Amino acid sequence: MPPLPRLRPWGQYGVRLLLVAACYYLGARLGLLQALVNDQVTPLWPPTGVALLALLLGGLRMWPGITVAAFAVNASLSDVGATAVISLGNTAGPVVSFLLLRRVGFRSELDRTRDALALVLLGAFAGMLVSATVGGGALLVSGVIGGGDFLSTWSVWWTGDVLGVLVVVPLVLAARSLRGRRPAPRRLAEAVALLGGTAVVMAVATTVDIRLMYLVFPFLVWAAFRFQHAGTAPCALIATTLAARGAALSDGPFEGLDLLVRMVTLQAFNGTTVTTALLVSAAIAERNAARSAIERTVDQLADVVSKYQPLLARNVLPPRPPEGS
């Protein structure tokens, strides 16, 4: 996070905590629009992405902002005891994800395939097991849900947390990498066409009974080859958000499915979509970086050869005979 001017260190820290809490609360309000269980369990939960981003950019000391905002969000939805436990779970999940990512040397540029895999497997799938288990368990113990509803509630909770990480984190990291850049008009037009095509395909695929959602993959490959991470992140956001909306409304390919099957189907699609987008874009970025490194090395060797070419010529060529002999 950039330093805040004219504030003492403790003041800067307090402002950052308030900013994290505000973004978390706003993301929660948006996510609760599609709540499926007890008006608080949703298939898309952006606050988990906000929380993990806060930890990645500001360190572990950002956790109080996450906890306070999580408590404020859940205070009107559960009793005090359950709210406290859920808030701790909502904090522990991103913290575990952050520690796992730091353990494997995660880089926020997402320009390596290992970073893409780490974000999906450790930052999203593994870390969010904590928040989903703690939150679902709190609802079960407090009597909000019955034992027969725990698995479906847990699946919705985990799906929403995972999707929040996979949607928000790559998008914000991609936006940070584009700061100060001015794309050419032709490239900007191509980006608009790419995003528009992705939105149209997903809007149709999530409202008809035919299984067409995977038609979005050519657009993800297009985005990866032409724009790398800056292109795949918004395309993945569009695809996963519209898929989550279809699952929440039980519309299109999700029509007639019970809650657990809808969540498994949604998570399979979203996981495949985001993983493919991140891996392909990271592989292209690695290829481009390797090519640039080779070109720089060739240029340096060419400079060295041109610099020492006269000396080499004098040492290799036979001496010229004296004139007049």
Backbone bond lengths (Angstrom), bond angles and torsions (degrees), N, CA, C in turn:
res aa  C-N    CA-C-N  psi(-1)  N-CA   C-N-CA  omega(-1)  CA-C   N-CA-C  phi
1 M - - - 1.454 - - 1.530 110.31 -
2 P 1.344 119.07 138.38 1.465 121.07 -177.91 1.517 110.98 -68.94
3 P 1.330 117.41 149.18 1.467 119.50 179.02 1.520 111.35 -66.14
4 L 1.317 115.33 146.83 1.459 121.31 178.97 1.532 108.77 -97.75
5 P 1.354 118.44 125.74 1.466 120.49 -175.22 1.525 112.20 -74.08
6 R 1.338 114.92 156.52 1.468 123.61 170.79 1.528 113.14 61.74
7 L 1.287 117.82 25.13 1.455 120.80 176.53 1.524 108.74 -130.99
8 R 1.312 115.67 143.36 1.459 119.83 173.97 1.522 109.48 -68.87
9 P 1.339 117.42 163.17 1.477 119.35 -177.90 1.517 113.88 -52.72
10 W 1.327 117.48 -42.93 1.466 118.33 -179.61 1.523 111.33 -67.26
11 G 1.343 116.15 -32.63 1.457 119.36 177.09 1.519 111.96 -68.66
12 Q 1.337 117.00 -41.02 1.453 120.77 176.28 1.528 110.72 -61.31
13 Y 1.330 115.47 -42.06 1.469 119.74 179.16 1.527 110.80 -62.84
14 G 1.331 116.97 -42.86 1.456 120.11 179.27 1.522 112.79 -64.00
15 V 1.328 116.92 -40.16 1.464 120.07 178.49 1.524 110.26 -64.96
16 R 1.315 116.89 -40.33 1.467 119.84 178.82 1.526 110.97 -63.64
17 L 1.324 116.11 -40.76 1.465 118.78 177.81 1.529 110.89 -62.49
18 L 1.314 116.57 -42.67 1.466 119.97 178.06 1.522 111.09 -63.42
19 L 1.318 116.99 -39.28 1.459 120.68 179.11 1.527 110.77 -64.89
20 V 1.318 116.78 -43.45 1.468 120.68 177.95 1.525 110.19 -62.22
21 A 1.337 116.60 -45.92 1.460 120.59 -179.22 1.528 111.14 -62.33
22 A 1.330 117.01 -41.09 1.466 120.19 -179.20 1.525 111.10 -65.85
23 C 1.329 117.01 -44.37 1.467 120.34 178.80 1.525 110.63 -65.08
24 Y 1.321 117.12 -39.52 1.462 121.02 177.99 1.528 110.18 -61.82
25 Y 1.326 116.37 -47.24 1.465 120.10 -177.67 1.525 111.20 -64.64
26 L 1.330 117.07 -41.63 1.456 120.47 178.57 1.529 110.87 -63.29
27 G 1.340 116.19 -44.37 1.463 119.28 177.11 1.515 112.21 -61.19
28 A 1.336 116.44 -36.62 1.462 119.98 178.80 1.523 111.54 -66.05
29 R 1.333 116.47 -41.66 1.473 119.34 178.16 1.522 111.32 -60.44
30 L 1.324 116.66 -38.70 1.462 120.28 177.89 1.522 111.07 -68.70
31 G 1.328 116.31 -42.24 1.459 119.76 -178.53 1.514 113.05 -66.33
32 L 1.330 117.63 -35.35 1.459 120.93 -177.68 1.521 113.08 -70.52
33 L 1.319 117.52 -9.73 1.464 119.71 176.48 1.524 111.63 -65.48
34 Q 1.347 117.02 -20.04 1.461 120.93 -179.64 1.527 111.20 -118.12
35 A 1.328 117.58 29.28 1.461 121.08 -179.21 1.527 111.02 -62.33
36 L 1.332 115.74 138.95 1.466 121.80 -178.04 1.528 113.05 -113.57
37 V 1.334 117.06 -24.33 1.461 120.56 -176.89 1.521 108.53 -128.22
38 N 1.337 117.08 120.57 1.456 123.50 174.93 1.530 112.37 55.16
39 D 1.320 117.26 26.91 1.462 122.40 179.31 1.527 113.65 59.21
40 Q 1.356 118.35 18.31 1.453 119.23 -179.44 1.531 113.38 -142.13
41 V 1.318 119.21 -2.16 1.465 122.57 178.35 1.513 107.13 -113.87
42 T 1.317 116.98 117.19 1.450 122.41 -169.88 1.527 110.69 -129.61
43 P 1.342 118.84 149.68 1.467 120.84 179.33 1.514 113.84 -75.14
44 L 1.329 118.18 -5.25 1.469 121.63 175.14 1.519 107.81 -138.63
45 W 1.345 116.39 111.82 1.457 121.39 -175.45 1.530 109.00 -122.54
46 P 1.346 118.04 85.17 1.468 121.37 -177.28 1.525 115.49 -56.64
47 P 1.349 120.61 -29.02 1.468 118.72 -177.91 1.522 114.91 -56.97
48 T 1.334 118.68 -29.02 1.472 118.17 178.10 1.521 110.54 -64.38
49 G 1.328 116.85 -38.42 1.458 119.38 175.89 1.515 111.77 -66.03
50 V 1.344 116.75 -40.37 1.462 120.77 176.86 1.525 110.52 -61.09
51 A 1.331 116.57 -43.65 1.460 120.79 -178.43 1.523 111.34 -64.70
52 L 1.324 117.63 -45.90 1.462 120.01 -179.88 1.529 110.95 -65.19
53 L 1.322 116.56 -39.10 1.464 119.33 176.52 1.524 111.40 -61.46
54 A 1.324 116.74 -42.88 1.462 120.08 179.48 1.524 111.03 -59.37
55 L 1.323 116.14 -40.10 1.462 120.05 179.53 1.525 111.25 -71.37
56 L 1.332 117.12 -39.72 1.466 120.15 -179.98 1.529 111.58 -65.62
57 L 1.322 116.72 -37.42 1.462 120.52 -175.83 1.521 112.96 -91.76
58 G 1.328 117.48 -28.34 1.462 120.15 -175.43 1.508 115.65 -116.62
59 G 1.328 117.79 -8.40 1.458 120.68 179.79 1.518 112.72 89.78
60 L 1.338 115.23 178.23 1.462 121.13 -176.09 1.523 113.47 -63.62
61 R 1.325 117.10 -22.19 1.469 118.85 -177.28 1.528 112.65 -68.16
62 M 1.333 118.41 -4.42 1.461 121.48 177.86 1.531 112.57 -82.33
63 W 1.324 118.25 -4.50 1.465 120.21 -173.54 1.535 113.72 -62.02
64 P 1.349 121.23 -33.74 1.481 117.25 179.36 1.522 113.54 -59.91
65 G 1.326 117.86 -36.89 1.458 120.02 177.50 1.514 112.15 -62.58
66 I 1.333 116.34 -36.64 1.466 120.90 178.06 1.523 110.43 -66.92
67 T 1.321 116.44 -46.47 1.465 120.75 -176.58 1.521 111.69 -64.21
68 V 1.321 116.46 -45.24 1.470 120.31 -179.02 1.523 110.46 -62.76
69 A 1.324 116.92 -44.98 1.460 119.84 -179.43 1.521 111.09 -66.12
70 A 1.330 117.23 -40.12 1.466 120.07 178.68 1.522 110.87 -63.06
71 F 1.331 117.27 -39.32 1.461 120.18 178.26 1.527 110.08 -65.71
72 A 1.329 117.43 -42.08 1.461 120.71 -179.77 1.524 111.10 -63.40
73 V 1.332 117.25 -37.63 1.466 121.10 -179.31 1.518 110.95 -67.44
74 N 1.333 116.82 -44.12 1.458 120.80 -173.22 1.529 113.53 -88.87
75 A 1.332 118.31 -7.91 1.467 120.58 -175.46 1.519 112.14 -61.74
76 S 1.317 117.05 -34.46 1.456 119.91 -177.95 1.529 112.80 -88.55
77 L 1.331 116.84 -0.15 1.464 120.55 -175.73 1.517 113.12 -111.28
78 S 1.330 118.75 -19.22 1.462 122.09 -176.97 1.525 108.59 -142.36
79 D 1.356 116.12 171.23 1.455 119.49 174.76 1.524 109.48 -73.16
80 V 1.315 116.69 170.75 1.457 121.51 -171.87 1.521 111.51 -61.48
81 G 1.330 117.30 -43.36 1.460 120.43 -178.69 1.520 112.07 -62.46
82 A 1.335 116.10 -49.12 1.456 119.56 179.38 1.523 111.16 -64.66
83 T 1.330 116.02 -37.33 1.466 119.53 178.97 1.520 111.21 -62.64
84 A 1.318 117.18 -42.15 1.465 120.37 179.59 1.527 110.68 -63.40
85 V 1.338 116.70 -43.96 1.466 119.93 -179.20 1.528 110.37 -66.03
86 I 1.323 116.66 -43.93 1.471 120.21 179.70 1.525 110.24 -62.42
87 S 1.324 117.45 -40.19 1.466 120.86 179.53 1.525 110.95 -63.47
88 L 1.325 116.37 -40.45 1.471 119.08 176.67 1.526 111.02 -64.94
89 G 1.333 116.51 -39.97 1.456 119.34 177.17 1.517 112.50 -65.40
90 N 1.341 116.13 -39.63 1.463 120.00 177.95 1.524 111.91 -66.05
91 T 1.324 116.81 -24.94 1.468 120.31 175.17 1.518 111.24 -84.27
92 A 1.334 116.61 -41.30 1.464 120.47 -175.89 1.523 112.32 -65.29
93 G 1.342 117.66 -37.55 1.457 119.83 -179.54 1.520 112.82 -58.64
94 P 1.349 119.36 -56.69 1.466 119.61 176.62 1.525 113.96 -60.40
95 V 1.346 117.46 -34.89 1.459 119.41 178.65 1.527 110.63 -64.00
96 V 1.327 116.72 -44.10 1.472 119.94 177.20 1.526 110.16 -61.85
97 S 1.328 116.99 -43.28 1.463 120.03 178.01 1.523 111.13 -59.70
98 F 1.327 116.45 -44.60 1.467 120.54 179.67 1.523 111.23 -61.47
99 L 1.325 117.38 -44.83 1.460 120.41 -179.15 1.534 111.28 -65.18
100 L 1.327 116.94 -38.86 1.461 119.81 177.29 1.527 111.18 -64.77
101 L 1.327 116.69 -43.16 1.465 119.96 179.50 1.524 111.04 -66.07
102 R 1.310 116.98 -40.70 1.463 119.32 177.80 1.516 111.60 -65.34
103 R 1.313 115.89 -33.52 1.471 120.48 179.95 1.529 111.45 -62.76
104 V 1.331 117.56 -37.62 1.464 120.81 -176.87 1.527 112.23 -94.16
105 G 1.331 118.48 8.06 1.452 121.14 177.08 1.511 114.67 73.30
106 F 1.315 116.03 40.16 1.464 121.22 -178.78 1.519 111.01 -62.42
107 R 1.357 116.43 136.95 1.454 122.46 175.85 1.520 109.63 -113.80
108 S 1.330 116.49 132.53 1.460 120.32 -174.07 1.525 113.15 -71.18
109 E 1.322 118.59 -11.65 1.463 119.96 177.37 1.526 112.28 -68.39
110 L 1.324 117.45 -20.99 1.463 122.72 -179.20 1.530 111.98 53.16
111 D 1.325 115.87 39.12 1.451 120.62 -179.34 1.526 112.75 -102.70
112 R 1.331 116.15 12.67 1.461 121.37 175.78 1.528 108.79 -128.86
113 T 1.323 115.28 145.97 1.467 118.45 179.70 1.528 110.77 -63.27
114 R 1.316 117.99 -33.04 1.461 120.12 179.78 1.524 111.03 -64.44
115 D 1.345 117.74 -34.60 1.463 120.46 177.60 1.523 111.25 -68.48
116 A 1.338 116.55 -40.09 1.467 119.75 177.82 1.524 110.80 -63.31
117 L 1.311 116.60 -45.21 1.464 120.15 178.54 1.529 111.22 -63.87
118 A 1.327 116.70 -40.28 1.465 119.66 -179.57 1.519 111.05 -63.55
119 L 1.328 117.04 -41.40 1.464 119.48 -179.91 1.521 111.11 -63.59
120 V 1.337 116.94 -41.72 1.464 120.10 -177.91 1.529 110.81 -71.91
121 L 1.326 116.55 -52.51 1.466 120.42 -171.65 1.527 112.66 -77.51
122 L 1.335 117.16 -42.99 1.462 120.62 -175.83 1.527 112.00 -95.28
123 G 1.333 116.42 -49.67 1.453 119.04 -177.25 1.513 114.03 -67.58
124 A 1.344 116.83 -34.36 1.467 120.30 -176.58 1.528 111.57 -104.24
125 F 1.310 117.27 -67.10 1.467 120.60 -172.22 1.526 112.99 -62.83
126 A 1.330 117.90 -48.97 1.467 120.63 -174.92 1.525 112.08 -76.74
127 G 1.329 116.68 -50.79 1.459 119.34 -175.81 1.513 113.74 -62.10
128 M 1.332 116.84 -36.59 1.459 119.63 -176.81 1.526 113.30 -76.62
129 L 1.324 118.05 -7.70 1.462 120.08 171.07 1.524 110.74 -60.48
130 V 1.326 115.83 -33.36 1.467 120.65 -178.01 1.523 110.48 -67.19
131 S 1.326 116.69 -53.37 1.466 119.53 -176.26 1.523 111.76 -64.92
132 A 1.334 117.16 -39.21 1.462 119.78 179.93 1.524 111.36 -66.31
133 T 1.316 117.23 -41.09 1.463 120.66 -178.95 1.523 111.39 -69.24
134 V 1.326 116.76 -44.09 1.464 119.83 179.05 1.527 110.61 -65.89
135 G 1.341 117.09 -45.03 1.455 119.91 -178.91 1.513 113.05 -65.91
136 G 1.325 116.90 -46.71 1.463 119.82 177.44 1.508 112.24 -62.65
137 G 1.335 116.05 -39.31 1.465 119.25 177.64 1.510 112.37 -64.44
138 A 1.335 117.20 -37.64 1.466 120.43 178.42 1.522 111.27 -64.25
139 L 1.323 117.14 -41.57 1.466 120.01 177.88 1.527 111.01 -65.90
140 L 1.328 116.73 -35.93 1.463 120.26 179.94 1.527 111.01 -68.74
141 V 1.319 117.09 -46.90 1.466 120.99 -177.72 1.527 110.82 -66.70
142 S 1.332 117.04 -36.54 1.465 119.89 -178.85 1.521 112.62 -78.44
143 G 1.332 117.94 -3.93 1.453 121.25 177.79 1.509 115.39 83.52
144 V 1.331 117.78 7.76 1.461 120.31 179.15 1.523 110.48 -67.50
145 I 1.333 117.15 -38.08 1.464 122.06 176.71 1.521 108.70 -123.85
146 G 1.326 116.15 157.04 1.449 121.13 176.34 1.524 111.26 -89.89
147 G 1.327 114.81 171.02 1.456 119.16 -179.14 1.515 113.21 -61.12
148 G 1.335 116.45 -33.64 1.460 119.83 -179.82 1.517 113.50 -71.26
149 D 1.330 116.71 -17.76 1.471 120.34 -179.41 1.523 113.09 -97.77
150 F 1.340 117.10 -1.63 1.464 118.46 -173.96 1.523 111.92 -63.99
151 L 1.328 118.16 -45.31 1.464 120.47 -175.18 1.522 111.63 -63.58
152 S 1.338 116.25 -44.50 1.459 118.39 179.36 1.520 110.98 -66.88
153 T 1.356 117.02 -39.73 1.467 119.97 177.46 1.519 110.67 -62.99
154 W 1.329 116.14 -45.08 1.464 120.28 179.10 1.523 111.15 -60.69
155 S 1.329 117.88 -40.66 1.463 120.95 -179.07 1.527 111.52 -65.50
156 V 1.351 116.73 -40.32 1.459 119.38 177.18 1.527 110.13 -65.66
157 W 1.327 116.29 -43.12 1.459 121.08 -178.36 1.524 110.24 -62.16
158 W 1.328 116.62 -49.32 1.462 120.61 -178.55 1.527 110.93 -64.37
159 T 1.343 116.35 -42.33 1.462 120.03 178.23 1.518 111.32 -60.13
160 G 1.321 116.96 -44.63 1.460 120.32 180.00 1.515 112.75 -64.17
161 D 1.342 117.15 -42.24 1.465 120.27 179.19 1.524 111.50 -66.20
162 V 1.328 116.12 -44.25 1.467 119.92 179.39 1.521 110.47 -61.64
163 L 1.312 116.06 -46.10 1.459 120.11 -179.13 1.526 111.10 -64.19
164 G 1.327 117.71 -36.04 1.455 120.30 176.76 1.519 112.35 -60.20
165 V 1.336 116.25 -41.40 1.465 120.48 177.56 1.524 110.96 -67.22
166 L 1.335 116.59 -48.05 1.462 120.73 -173.66 1.526 112.48 -70.64
167 V 1.324 117.81 -22.12 1.465 120.77 179.40 1.526 111.24 -90.45
168 V 1.317 117.14 -49.53 1.462 120.94 -171.06 1.524 112.22 -77.14
169 V 1.329 117.26 -47.29 1.472 119.97 -173.24 1.527 112.36 -61.77
170 P 1.350 120.03 -53.38 1.469 118.09 179.69 1.519 113.17 -61.37
171 L 1.328 117.25 -35.88 1.462 120.13 -177.86 1.528 110.83 -64.83
172 V 1.323 117.68 -47.86 1.468 120.51 -178.36 1.521 110.87 -67.62
173 L 1.333 117.52 -40.36 1.464 119.82 178.30 1.523 111.10 -63.94
174 A 1.335 116.38 -36.68 1.467 119.70 176.73 1.518 110.76 -66.68
175 A 1.340 117.50 -40.86 1.461 121.07 179.10 1.530 110.98 -63.47
176 R 1.332 117.24 -37.87 1.468 120.05 178.10 1.518 111.68 -64.64
177 S 1.329 117.22 -34.65 1.466 120.19 -179.26 1.523 112.68 -72.95
178 L 1.338 117.88 -16.02 1.461 121.60 -178.10 1.519 113.34 -96.58
179 R 1.325 117.60 0.44 1.460 119.99 -177.51 1.533 110.71 -61.22
180 G 1.331 115.57 131.42 1.454 120.67 177.62 1.514 115.03 85.65
181 R 1.333 118.42 -2.62 1.463 120.84 -179.08 1.532 110.09 -95.39
182 R 1.322 115.26 143.51 1.458 121.66 176.48 1.531 108.73 -121.00
183 P 1.326 117.62 104.69 1.463 119.01 -177.73 1.522 111.79 -70.49
184 A 1.330 115.28 152.33 1.460 120.37 175.91 1.525 109.44 -68.14
185 P 1.332 117.79 151.42 1.478 120.32 -178.23 1.523 113.02 -55.82
186 R 1.336 117.02 -40.61 1.464 118.98 -179.70 1.523 110.90 -65.01
187 R 1.311 116.79 -40.28 1.474 120.21 179.48 1.530 110.62 -69.22
188 L 1.316 116.97 -36.19 1.458 120.37 177.28 1.526 110.67 -65.35
189 A 1.327 117.20 -39.81 1.465 120.62 177.82 1.526 110.77 -64.32
190 E 1.324 116.16 -38.38 1.465 119.35 177.87 1.526 110.69 -64.78
191 A 1.319 116.80 -39.91 1.468 120.36 179.09 1.522 111.17 -64.36
192 V 1.322 117.14 -40.48 1.464 120.71 178.07 1.523 110.73 -63.96
193 A 1.333 116.56 -42.01 1.461 120.14 178.14 1.525 110.92 -64.23
194 L 1.322 116.69 -38.53 1.467 121.07 179.17 1.524 110.99 -63.72
195 L 1.318 117.19 -48.70 1.468 120.79 -179.08 1.525 111.07 -66.85
196 G 1.331 116.64 -40.35 1.456 119.45 178.42 1.518 112.33 -64.24
197 G 1.326 116.95 -42.85 1.462 120.02 177.86 1.519 112.40 -63.16
198 T 1.328 116.28 -40.25 1.470 120.13 177.14 1.522 111.32 -61.57
199 A 1.331 116.55 -43.75 1.460 120.73 -179.21 1.528 111.46 -65.59
200 V 1.324 117.01 -41.12 1.466 119.97 -179.43 1.517 111.00 -65.50
201 V 1.320 116.53 -46.45 1.466 120.05 -179.35 1.524 110.94 -60.63
202 M 1.334 117.39 -45.21 1.459 119.67 -178.37 1.517 111.94 -71.30
203 A 1.340 118.03 -34.61 1.459 120.12 177.63 1.520 111.24 -62.49
204 V 1.321 116.22 -39.77 1.463 120.15 177.67 1.524 111.09 -72.78
205 A 1.327 116.51 -44.46 1.466 120.80 -174.68 1.515 112.80 -65.29
206 T 1.331 117.82 -28.17 1.471 120.53 -178.50 1.521 113.57 -93.78
207 T 1.318 116.98 5.86 1.469 119.66 178.76 1.527 113.32 -123.10
208 V 1.319 118.05 -1.87 1.466 121.53 177.24 1.522 108.65 -114.89
209 D 1.330 115.59 155.81 1.460 120.35 -176.55 1.526 113.00 -73.30
210 I 1.328 117.53 -21.07 1.463 120.77 -178.88 1.527 108.98 -71.49
211 R 1.334 117.19 141.75 1.464 121.63 179.98 1.522 109.65 -77.54
212 L 1.333 116.35 94.27 1.460 121.79 -175.80 1.525 113.34 -120.26
213 M 1.320 118.28 3.44 1.455 119.85 -172.35 1.523 112.67 -62.25
214 Y 1.320 117.56 -30.37 1.455 119.46 -176.41 1.524 112.60 -76.15
215 L 1.329 117.58 -0.35 1.460 120.02 171.85 1.519 111.93 -67.09
216 V 1.324 117.56 -11.21 1.449 120.37 179.34 1.525 112.13 -74.99
217 F 1.322 118.43 -16.11 1.464 120.35 -174.98 1.527 113.73 -63.30
218 P 1.341 121.03 -39.02 1.473 118.37 174.44 1.523 113.12 -57.51
219 F 1.323 117.42 -33.49 1.459 119.93 178.24 1.526 110.67 -70.43
220 L 1.329 117.21 -36.18 1.461 120.05 176.85 1.524 111.13 -65.37
221 V 1.341 116.75 -40.77 1.469 120.15 177.90 1.526 110.14 -65.63
222 W 1.323 116.40 -42.36 1.467 121.00 175.43 1.533 110.29 -56.51
223 A 1.312 116.67 -48.12 1.462 120.80 -179.54 1.528 111.08 -61.93
224 A 1.325 117.55 -40.93 1.458 120.65 -177.82 1.523 111.61 -65.77
225 F 1.334 117.33 -43.89 1.459 120.37 -177.17 1.528 112.04 -71.53
226 R 1.322 117.16 -35.97 1.455 119.55 -173.87 1.532 113.25 -92.40
227 F 1.354 117.31 -33.50 1.462 120.02 -173.40 1.525 113.35 -126.96
228 Q 1.308 118.41 -4.07 1.457 123.43 -175.67 1.531 111.05 54.03
229 H 1.317 116.41 -137.15 1.462 119.61 -171.93 1.532 112.45 -64.69
230 A 1.328 116.74 -32.91 1.465 119.53 179.80 1.522 112.26 -65.12
231 G 1.318 117.95 -21.74 1.455 120.95 178.10 1.513 113.55 -95.38
232 T 1.331 116.51 -39.40 1.464 119.08 -176.92 1.524 112.13 -71.39
233 A 1.336 118.27 -31.34 1.470 120.24 -177.91 1.529 112.29 -62.11
234 P 1.343 120.50 -51.70 1.470 118.25 177.87 1.520 113.41 -67.98
235 C 1.327 118.03 -32.28 1.468 119.55 176.75 1.527 110.51 -65.27
236 A 1.319 116.52 -43.20 1.463 119.93 177.53 1.519 111.02 -64.74
237 L 1.335 117.55 -36.33 1.466 120.75 176.42 1.521 110.58 -60.45
238 I 1.321 117.26 -46.92 1.463 120.64 179.96 1.519 110.91 -62.10
239 A 1.332 116.54 -46.80 1.462 120.64 -175.99 1.527 111.45 -64.41
240 T 1.317 117.14 -48.90 1.467 119.91 -176.19 1.525 112.14 -70.94
241 T 1.331 117.52 -35.89 1.461 119.95 179.81 1.525 111.00 -66.28
242 L 1.333 117.13 -44.87 1.461 119.54 179.27 1.523 111.03 -68.24
243 A 1.328 117.33 -34.27 1.464 119.55 176.08 1.525 110.61 -65.63
244 A 1.334 117.18 -41.87 1.466 120.36 177.73 1.524 111.19 -63.75
245 R 1.313 116.51 -38.37 1.467 119.58 177.73 1.532 110.23 -63.47
246 G 1.337 117.25 -43.63 1.452 119.88 177.95 1.516 112.40 -61.60
247 A 1.345 116.23 -39.41 1.464 119.50 178.24 1.526 111.24 -67.78
248 A 1.336 116.79 -39.45 1.463 119.79 179.71 1.520 111.61 -65.27
249 L 1.330 117.16 -36.36 1.463 121.39 -179.60 1.521 112.76 -88.72
250 S 1.338 116.59 -2.90 1.472 121.66 -175.99 1.526 110.25 53.55
251 D 1.306 115.13 49.04 1.448 121.81 -174.52 1.527 109.99 -113.78
252 G 1.332 116.18 161.21 1.455 121.96 175.37 1.515 112.62 58.91
253 P 1.333 118.23 -127.83 1.471 120.81 -178.43 1.522 113.36 -66.81
254 F 1.340 118.80 -12.38 1.458 121.88 179.55 1.528 112.49 -94.58
255 E 1.314 117.83 -1.80 1.460 121.10 -176.30 1.526 111.14 -66.95
256 G 1.320 116.06 135.21 1.455 121.80 177.54 1.508 115.24 82.73
257 L 1.335 118.76 -1.37 1.459 122.00 179.99 1.524 109.90 -92.11
258 D 1.336 116.37 144.38 1.459 117.82 175.96 1.531 109.41 -74.41
259 L 1.319 116.44 172.47 1.456 122.01 -170.08 1.524 111.94 -60.34
260 L 1.338 117.79 -45.69 1.457 120.66 -177.08 1.526 111.02 -64.68
261 V 1.339 117.04 -43.68 1.471 120.28 -179.86 1.527 110.37 -65.24
262 R 1.331 116.73 -38.49 1.467 119.66 177.48 1.518 111.04 -60.92
263 M 1.330 116.75 -42.64 1.456 119.59 -178.61 1.531 112.12 -69.67
264 V 1.326 117.16 -38.37 1.466 119.85 177.06 1.526 110.04 -64.36
265 T 1.343 116.46 -43.96 1.464 120.56 178.04 1.515 111.35 -62.47
266 L 1.331 116.11 -44.63 1.462 120.17 -179.73 1.520 110.87 -63.53
267 Q 1.335 117.19 -44.43 1.454 119.43 -177.70 1.520 111.52 -67.92
268 A 1.333 117.32 -35.55 1.464 119.86 177.04 1.525 110.50 -62.59
269 F 1.328 116.29 -44.24 1.471 119.57 179.65 1.527 111.08 -67.60
270 N 1.327 116.81 -48.86 1.457 119.44 -177.06 1.528 112.03 -64.80
271 G 1.331 116.06 -42.36 1.461 119.03 178.47 1.517 112.03 -61.85
272 T 1.339 116.15 -43.71 1.459 120.14 178.47 1.522 111.02 -65.02
273 T 1.323 116.51 -42.42 1.467 120.94 -178.21 1.522 111.73 -62.84
274 V 1.327 116.57 -53.34 1.460 120.13 -175.58 1.526 110.72 -68.89
275 T 1.326 117.54 -40.94 1.462 119.40 179.29 1.516 111.27 -61.97
276 T 1.334 116.96 -44.84 1.461 120.27 178.00 1.522 111.20 -61.09
277 A 1.332 116.19 -45.82 1.467 119.88 -178.88 1.519 111.41 -61.71
278 L 1.322 117.73 -46.78 1.455 120.81 -178.02 1.526 112.07 -67.24
279 L 1.329 116.95 -42.67 1.462 119.71 -177.04 1.518 111.80 -68.42
280 V 1.332 116.98 -44.52 1.465 119.25 -179.08 1.526 110.44 -65.53
281 S 1.329 117.70 -43.82 1.462 119.49 179.72 1.521 111.10 -65.33
282 A 1.348 117.96 -38.12 1.463 120.34 177.72 1.523 111.11 -66.27
283 A 1.335 116.47 -39.72 1.467 119.46 178.62 1.523 111.11 -64.28
284 I 1.336 117.28 -41.01 1.459 120.57 177.42 1.524 110.38 -65.32
285 A 1.324 117.23 -41.08 1.464 120.39 178.80 1.525 110.77 -63.55
286 E 1.336 117.32 -40.70 1.465 120.65 176.71 1.520 111.06 -63.26
287 R 1.329 117.02 -42.18 1.468 120.84 178.62 1.527 110.61 -62.56
288 N 1.331 116.66 -44.01 1.453 119.88 179.49 1.526 111.77 -64.72
289 A 1.342 116.32 -39.40 1.459 119.67 178.76 1.527 110.84 -65.31
290 A 1.352 116.46 -41.46 1.467 119.78 178.30 1.521 111.13 -64.07
291 R 1.318 116.24 -40.93 1.464 119.60 178.34 1.521 111.43 -63.61
292 S 1.337 116.68 -42.39 1.464 119.83 178.35 1.528 111.21 -63.51
293 A 1.340 116.17 -39.22 1.460 119.46 178.72 1.525 111.17 -64.31
294 I 1.332 116.91 -41.33 1.466 120.28 178.14 1.522 110.87 -64.14
295 E 1.329 116.64 -42.58 1.462 119.98 179.52 1.528 111.17 -63.57
296 R 1.338 116.96 -39.20 1.464 119.18 177.33 1.522 111.26 -65.21
297 T 1.326 116.57 -40.28 1.453 119.95 178.89 1.523 111.44 -64.22
298 V 1.330 116.33 -42.11 1.465 120.47 178.15 1.524 110.80 -62.50
299 D 1.330 117.18 -42.54 1.462 120.35 178.37 1.524 111.64 -62.96
300 Q 1.339 116.61 -40.50 1.459 119.84 178.86 1.524 111.18 -65.28
301 L 1.342 116.69 -41.84 1.472 119.88 177.67 1.525 111.28 -64.33
302 A 1.332 115.96 -38.47 1.464 119.26 178.31 1.525 110.77 -63.64
303 D 1.334 117.04 -39.50 1.461 120.40 177.62 1.522 111.25 -64.17
304 V 1.344 115.81 -41.37 1.465 119.22 179.57 1.525 110.85 -64.38
305 V 1.336 116.58 -44.43 1.460 120.33 -179.55 1.520 110.88 -62.75
306 S 1.346 116.48 -44.77 1.469 118.89 -179.99 1.522 111.99 -65.09
307 K 1.331 117.04 -31.34 1.460 120.70 -179.67 1.516 112.32 -71.56
308 Y 1.328 116.28 -39.72 1.468 119.85 -175.98 1.525 112.95 -100.84
309 Q 1.313 118.51 5.60 1.462 120.47 -178.17 1.527 112.68 -60.85
310 P 1.348 121.09 -43.43 1.473 118.86 178.27 1.518 113.36 -61.16
311 L 1.330 116.52 -39.13 1.462 119.70 179.07 1.518 111.28 -65.80
312 L 1.324 116.02 -42.18 1.454 119.45 178.41 1.519 111.20 -64.03
313 A 1.304 116.75 -38.50 1.466 119.65 -179.42 1.524 110.98 -64.12
314 R 1.339 118.52 -39.70 1.461 120.78 179.71 1.521 112.19 -66.82
315 N 1.339 116.16 -33.76 1.468 119.11 -177.87 1.510 113.13 -80.44
316 V 1.324 117.06 -26.39 1.462 119.76 -174.04 1.528 111.72 -94.18
317 L 1.335 117.72 -43.11 1.458 120.06 -176.43 1.531 111.04 -70.77
318 P 1.358 118.01 143.88 1.474 120.57 178.00 1.524 110.52 -65.34
319 P 1.326 115.87 149.74 1.483 118.73 -179.78 1.522 110.66 -65.50
320 R 1.327 115.63 142.37 1.452 120.86 178.32 1.511 109.97 -74.51
321 P 1.356 118.67 137.97 1.487 119.96 179.48 1.523 110.49 -67.51
322 P 1.330 115.35 150.98 1.477 118.08 -179.79 1.516 110.62 -64.68
323 E 1.330 116.08 150.84 1.438 120.91 -179.15 1.519 111.09 -70.09
324 G 1.336 115.40 142.55 1.454 121.78 177.42 1.506 114.85 86.21
325 S 1.361 119.89 -0.17 1.459 121.71 -179.97 1.515 109.80 -92.47
